[in-house]
Amino acid sequence: MVAAIPMSAPALPLVSILIPAFNHERFIERCLDSVLEDPYPAKELVIIDDGSTDGTARRIEAWISRHRRDLPVEYVRRDNRGIAATLNELAARARGEFLRLGASDDYLLPGGLDALVGYLLAHPRKWAVIGDSVVVDQDDRRLHESGMRDLHHADKRLYASDDGIRLAVITQWAVGGPVALIRKRALESVAGWSESLRIDDWDFFLRLAAHDAIGFIDVNVCAYRIHSSNLSRTRDARARILNLIEAQNVAIRRECLFQEPYRSLLKAQSHYLGAKISFLQRRYGSVTVHMVVYLSLLAASRIKLRAAMHLAEGA
């Protein structure tokens, strides 16, 4: 159940909505409009145009000129530095206690901020909370009612417990779109986003999961957009191989953060990613080796997980 924010609260925490914008001139105004449409009152907007080469910056500047009196806005336009560096700079510029991660081609759904803030206020030991999304196309037509279930095929029941969230983040990565709210002070513990990575989000949430710091609400808090640009990246074989190699390296590097059986699960995941890489490279013998190791580690970790759960129930 989502904790409601008391109407009598004397001062709601300030939420900084962080928008890293890059070459989304068709979608950026819908994204920014959605920030205004969300009724949560204590918010600011922090935007960085990360070297867009289309009309994104022009549209942001026109939007700000129309709405500068509606909410506080900080806007920076600079050369391209990549998503992780942009998120770190956005967080450094933010004044809010909570950070809402945005994306310039997606948009927020009204009520999402209330639900996310309510959870973190009710769970002070959690550093972050994630929700679900609806999935839309480039013309705002709904494709799926649940990004986690229908697009990523995740079992949302896992997210009901810390153990389940840890398991889900390692084995069923299903966080897509601006679904997360993070305590700004949590970035001091997990060191922000890794600027050496092209795709940083799995690495960031693995570090949070290692601290049992993630909560979940089964509420659609944003619209995640599928369009020609992000689809072309996932269909390009070379880009997929590079992304998989990076993810495999993340899995190997972050094994040390976890205790058993989750360490073995993450090691198994690195071999599963290795099998995918080998398949795309047509090295089918290597696929077999990776899959044998993956299945062995997976079976061993499941035995350890059942044993740990049995001990916890008996305690």
NUPA-17391 format. One record per residue (C-alpha): residue in one letter; x, y, z. Coordinates in steps of 0.02 Angstrom, whole numbers, padded with zeros to 5 digits, always signed. Example, Ala and Ser with C-alpha at 12.3 -4.5 7.8 and 13.67 -1.06 7.14 Angstrom:
2
A+00615-00225+00390 S+00684-00053+00357 
//
This chain:
315
M+00000+00000+00000 V+00063+00174-00043 A+00079+00290+00106 A-00021+00449+00080 I+00059+00616+00118 P-00033+00700+00263 M-00129+00852+00202 S-00084+00942+00363 A+00103+00922+00337 P+00178+01093+00377 A+00318+01081+00248 L+00330+00951+00113 P+00508+00903+00061 L+00573+00989-00094 V+00587+00872-00244 S+00714+00915-00379 I+00658+00845-00546 L+00814+00811-00648 I+00800+00814-00838 P+00952+00764-00942 A+00900+00821-01117 F+00978+00762-01279 N+00907+00772-01456 H+00724+00753-01406 E+00648+00909-01483 R+00489+00815-01527 F+00460+00755-01349 I+00540+00880-01230 E+00390+00996-01211 R+00277+00850-01161 C+00407+00801-01034 L+00417+00976-00959 D+00228+01001-00964 S+00208+00843-00861 V+00312+00918-00721 L+00187+01061-00708 E+00038+00943-00722 D+00092+00841-00570 P+00002+00920-00421 Y+00144+00896-00295 P+00180+01076-00243 A+00358+01076-00173 K+00464+01049-00328 E+00597+01126-00436 L+00655+01083-00611 V+00839+01062-00655 I+00878+01038-00840 I+01041+01012-00933 D+01044+01008-01122 D+01188+00888-01152 G+01247+00956-01319 S+01090+00926-01423 T+01112+00953-01609 D+00927+00972-01651 G+00801+01099-01586 T+00791+01031-01409 A+00879+01179-01327 R+00772+01305-01421 R+00613+01219-01362 I+00674+01211-01182 E+00714+01397-01184 A+00543+01440-01258 W+00456+01332-01126 I+00552+01415-00985 S+00508+01588-01049 R+00323+01540-01043 H+00328+01456-00871 R+00468+01544-00774 R+00341+01605-00645 D+00258+01435-00622 L+00401+01344-00534 P+00587+01367-00500 V+00693+01313-00648 E+00881+01300-00670 Y+00938+01270-00848 V+01112+01239-00919 R+01161+01213-01100 R+01334+01142-01133 D+01436+01022-01240 N+01398+00837-01236 R+01472+00741-01088 G+01359+00588-01081 I+01215+00534-00971 A+01311+00487-00813 A+01409+00650-00806 T+01248+00745-00839 L+01156+00657-00698 N+01298+00692-00577 E+01297+00876-00625 L+01108+00885-00611 A+01115+00809-00437 A+01251+00931-00384 R+01145+01079-00442 A+00986+01014-00358 R+00926+01094-00195 G+00796+00962-00152 E+00799+00830-00017 F+00731+00707-00146 L+00786+00685-00327 R+00663+00628-00460 L+00756+00555-00608 G+00682+00610-00773 A+00711+00580-00959 S+00678+00705-01096 D+00579+00585-01206 D+00469+00515-01066 Y+00346+00606-00952 L+00279+00601-00775 L+00103+00546-00731 P+00000+00654-00611 G+00006+00588-00433 G+00169+00495-00456 L+00269+00617-00350 D+00143+00607-00207 A+00154+00418-00209 L+00345+00411-00216 V+00372+00546-00085 G+00241+00465+00028 Y+00337+00302+00024 L+00504+00378+00070 L+00426+00481+00210 A+00349+00322+00280 H+00510+00220+00258 P+00655+00328+00321 R+00780+00185+00306 K+00755+00171+00118 W+00865+00277+00005 A+00763+00257-00153 V+00593+00200-00214 I+00540+00143-00387 G+00369+00130-00465 D+00302+00060-00628 S+00265+00144-00794 V+00144+00139-00938 V+00227+00116-01107 V+00182+00233-01250 D+00238+00256-01429 Q+00302+00413-01514 D+00122+00474-01537 D+00073+00445-01354 R-00029+00289-01394 R-00025+00165-01250 L+00064+00004-01292 H+00072-00077-01119 E-00008-00044-00950 S+00146-00105-00855 G+00322-00077-00917 M+00390-00199-00788 R+00269-00340-00824 D+00225-00318-01008 L+00386-00245-01082 H+00521-00320-00970 H+00423-00477-00918 A+00470-00455-00734 D+00381-00538-00589 K+00323-00389-00487 R+00290-00501-00338 L+00478-00507-00309 Y+00474-00323-00264 A+00374-00356-00105 S+00529-00390+00001 D+00711-00336+00016 D+00770-00511-00035 G+00654-00509-00184 I+00711-00335-00240 R+00893-00388-00225 L+00854-00543-00329 A+00755-00442-00457 V+00888-00308-00481 I+01020-00442-00510 T+00922-00560-00623 Q+00770-00467-00694 W+00823-00288-00728 A+00656-00204-00764 V+00676-00020-00718 G+00636+00086-00870 G+00591+00269-00882 P+00585+00401-00744 V+00513+00286-00609 A+00636+00323-00467 L+00643+00445-00323 I+00808+00452-00226 R+00863+00537-00067 K+01000+00658-00115 R+01105+00605+00034 A+01107+00426-00032 L+01223+00482-00172 E+01359+00508-00043 S+01351+00322+00000 V+01343+00251-00176 A+01454+00383-00258 G+01329+00439-00390 W+01333+00378-00570 S+01486+00296-00648 E+01546+00413-00785 S+01651+00278-00865 L+01491+00186-00917 R+01384+00215-01070 I+01231+00140-00984 D+01241+00176-00799 D+01073+00133-00722 W+01098-00053-00683 D+01263-00017-00599 F+01183+00122-00495 F+01038+00014-00436 L+01151-00134-00399 R+01245-00024-00276 L+01081+00029-00197 A+01018-00152-00189 A+01178-00206-00100 H+01124-00091+00043 D+00942-00152+00042 A+00903+00030+00005 I+00768+00011-00129 G+00581+00012-00100 F+00440-00018-00225 I+00263+00046-00253 D+00149-00040-00378 V+00092+00125-00454 N+00117+00192-00630 V+00217+00350-00599 C+00273+00392-00776 A+00253+00355-00960 Y+00402+00268-01040 R+00413+00306-01225 I+00468+00184-01360 H+00515+00271-01522 S+00627+00252-01673 S+00785+00319-01590 N+00790+00204-01440 L+00729+00055-01541 S+00868+00078-01670 R+00999+00070-01531 T+00932-00096-01466 R+00921-00174-01640 D+01098-00130-01694 A+01204-00286-01662 R+01366-00191-01629 A+01281-00076-01503 R+01201-00226-01418 I+01369-00314-01402 L+01449-00159-01326 N+01305-00138-01205 L+01314-00321-01153 I+01503-00315-01129 E+01482-00162-01018 A+01345-00248-00917 Q+01452-00404-00898 N+01595-00298-00831 V+01476-00213-00709 A+01416-00383-00645 I+01595-00442-00618 R+01648-00281-00533 R+01498-00275-00414 E+01504-00457-00355 C+01606-00403-00204 L+01462-00295-00139 F+01350-00445-00106 Q+01349-00591+00014 E+01300-00767-00038 P+01192-00823-00122 Y+01175-00656-00212 R+01360-00651-00254 S+01342-00816-00347 L+01184-00752-00432 L+01277-00600-00497 K+01421-00711-00553 A+01294-00821-00643 Q+01222-00666-00725 S+01394-00618-00791 H+01404-00787-00879 Y+01227-00768-00947 L+01278-00601-01021 G+01436-00685-01088 A+01327-00814-01176 K+01226-00674-01259 I+01385-00588-01316 S+01455-00750-01388 F+01291-00786-01478 L+01291-00615-01561 Q+01473-00643-01609 R+01428-00817-01676 R+01549-00904-01559 Y+01432-01047-01520 G+01557-01154-01424 S+01582-01010-01303 V+01393-00996-01285 T+01387-01176-01224 V+01527-01150-01098 H+01448-00992-01027 M+01277-01074-01014 V+01345-01227-00923 V+01431-01116-00795 Y+01278-01004-00783 L+01159-01149-00747 S+01279-01225-00620 L+01297-01062-00524 L+01111-01029-00535 A+01068-01200-00463 A+01196-01181-00322 S+01136-01007-00277 R+00954-01062-00273 I+00998-01202-00152 K+01088-01076-00041 L+00943-00954-00055 R+00815-01085-00002 A+00926-01135+00145 A+00944-00953+00200 M+00756-00925+00189 H+00725-01084+00289 L+00844-01024+00426 A+00762-00853+00428 E+00589-00930+00448 G+00650-01039+00591 A+00734-00896+00685 
//
